[in-house]
Amino acid sequence: MNDYNATLLDGELKAAGLLIHGCASTGRIDWISPPSAADLATAQAVLMAHNPNKPTRLEQIRAKRKAGGKLTAEEQQEVLDLLMGM
């Protein structure tokens, strides 16, 4: 059984354009509606490429700030979007 970073995987699946409610660390995907064959193929490709140890975008931004880096306007907007659940 593979272990996945559910938070990271959720973002990757949604970034791939898949309409999901969420996912689990087991790789289970909770679809909003039954997936098409193309959706399943896309999800499989995302699962295969997933690196559970890769930091999430928010973790990357936090690390940059902790190291004294200044956030770009785009990164600031990303933080706001994450906080707003967008």
Phi, psi and omega in degrees: 000135177274148173253138181237154171274103188300321180295314180293315181298319178304313179295321180293318179295316179292323178295334177280001177088012181276137181268097183231156171280322182171193180207172181241165180292350176275350183098358177295135179249131177261103185279147175289320175219166182305131182284149174280172177299322179294320177299316180296320179294319178296315179300318179298319179296320178295315179300319181292326182273349186297133174244106185294345181267353179289132179293145176293166180299320179296320177296322178297316180294318177301317180296320179298315179294319181297327179279002177091007180285151178265135180282141174285167178300323179296318179294321177299318178294322177301316180298314178299316179298318179297318180293328180274355180075029182264000000 
